[in-house]
Amino acid sequence: MTLLLVFLIVFVFDLLNGAFLLKRLELSYNEVWRRMGEPSLMDSNVGRPRLRLARFVWMQEFRALKDKTLTALCVSQITLEIALGLIAIAWFV
């Protein structure tokens, strides 16, 4: 039960961080956001915009923009997603 609670808490932080990340991209780097296909939290997780966003984050393409806030959001997103994966693995072990 504790592991499930931890997973849910990390998941909420992951969603919130993702929302801030998307809003930062939309407002500060609108052209980049549009090239990705205007990803949003409401999109399917397997749609092209979400895949482009995942590539942007995981391949660290955000570093080229030299934006400390965006970098912090993207690094946090990577960390939270790794944490979710590890918690899920621990759940099944």
HELIX and SHEET records of a PDB file:
HELIX    1   1 THR A    2  SER A   28  1                                  27    
HELIX    2   2 ASN A   30  ARG A   35  1                                   6    
HELIX    3   3 ARG A   48  TRP A   58  1                                  11    
HELIX    4   4 GLU A   61  LEU A   65  5                                   5    
HELIX    5   5 LYS A   68  PHE A   92  1                                  25    
END                                                                             
